[in-house]
Amino acid sequence: MLVLLAFVKGTNMNSKNLKLYQRVQKSYRGIVITIVCVIVFVIFTTVTNYVAFRDKLIEKEQEQLMAIAKSTSKHLEDFMNDKISDMSVLEQIIIDDYKNDEDDDTFEVLIGRSLNNYLRIQKGEVYQLQYYEEAGRLLFDTTTIDPLEKDSIRIPLLDVRSLEKKTPYVTHIYQLNSGELAIDIIDAIHDDSNEIGFLRMTIMIDDLYHLKVADIKIGEKGYASVKDSRGILIMHPNDNDIGKEVMKARRAKLPEYDWSELEALVAKQMRGEAGTGIYHSYWYYDEEYRRIKKFTAFAPAQIGDHFWVTTVPKDYKELSDIASNYFYTNFIIAGVIPLLLGLLIIYIGTLKKNLKHLEREQKYIEEVEVLNSELEKDIEERKILEQALISSKERFKQLFNAGSDLIFVLFVNDDDRKFEINRVNDIACKRLGLERKEIVGMDFRSIVSDITEDALETFMSQVDSGDENIYETQLHMRGGDIVPVEIAAQIFTLEGQRMMMLMTRDISKKKEEEAQLEKKS
């Protein structure tokens, strides 16, 4: 009986333990299922977030690359358009000099002075200026380099018979004997309907590259390069690729590669399209060429009647590393945090961090656009100032020739007291009965009849001191006539040269009236 009771009691205890074990096991299965669900949820949300972040990052990076490509192309367009505008200004200056002085020697001096001044202002942006007569003779040639180096970079002469008779236009890029690339802007100079010559501006492509493109860096390895509409590389950090057709150069370097992706992108570029793309290639500076993935943006730059293409590639691995690091970071954080709430909080914080990164990228793009807008505004203001300078010159010329007084502008040489005439107005030429080219270069004292050294010293002292300096003398006219005049002088300095302007007034009638008064008295 006792054994039976013990058995029954043991059976009841085992039954209780079994139920407890079953409850614990059921609870454990619930915990495991919960943990598995949390892990699956974390993995799912992490992967989904990774894919979204990667796609958004690629989109923003491509927008940034496109902004850089378009900005660089715009800078190249603006640079060349500025030089074309400069050619129009130089054309007007040459026409003015041609009208004012038809003597070939003097005309050559005036052209040389204008073109040399322009080159100094450009500070190396323009390599050479040449002026050809309509018959083809090179009248003036000036460069920015030392004359001893000129033979190493020889610019071929123009054949004017092959030039287009139109407003400033841009030629195709050509290669010099030194291997360097250059481009010309040609302008046919017309005086009314008559062609008087051709102006040629030469720009070295390497100078333009270092001025506008070379400093652009894309990530750790990327750079900017430029090719022309024929697919020939004209600007590239690797000098060995300059002047080569891009696809031929790549196939020659690695013929076993599949270049179909790059070929498709180059085909779009040669149609003048702008866009982005992904392709496989290599970095030219790697010691061992490895096939790597790149993404790129490209935009055309309209240069005269032709176009160039700016491309900005970036290593795809830099982007994938950012995305991968983002994925692993989130996954580890999700695995360490035991509670879903903690995981959610960290996920939200990480998402906000990513959004701030994207906002910074967007802000950077907006800042680039603002800078481009300000640059365009500065260019417009410069064009307005250049136009105002031309108008000011015209107004000065009209005022100079409008009065009835004879006006002389002299070079003052204090050492030998020589007063060389530099400019005269129209009325002076008419009264003296001489052509302007005959008067320019004369010593002013050669047309004055009675000035002595003492009188000259007194007159110059009054002029230098700023005192009243009206001086009476007589001018010799062609034919032997002598005309009494009053002279008022003003000293000034122009480009470091001491000069003097003489306002000369005919006082013949005044002298006659004084003589009549003396007779009556």
CORBEL-V45380 format. One line per field, one symbol per residue. burial: + if it has 16 or more other C-alpha atoms within 10 Angstrom, else -. Layout:
# CORBEL-V45380
burial = ???
This chain:
# CORBEL-V45380
burial = -------------------------------------++--++-+++-++--++--++-++++++++++++++++++++++-++-+++-++++++-++--+-----++-+++--++--+----+++++++++++----++--++-------------+-+----+--++++-+------+++++++++++-----++++++++++++++---++---+---++++++++-+++++++---+++-+++-++--------+--+--++--++-+-+++-+++++-----------+++++++++++--++++++++++--+---+--++--++--+--------+--++------+---+--++--+--+-------------------------------++---++++++++------+++++++++++--+---++-++-++++-++----------++--+-----+--++++------++++++++-+-------+++++++++--------------
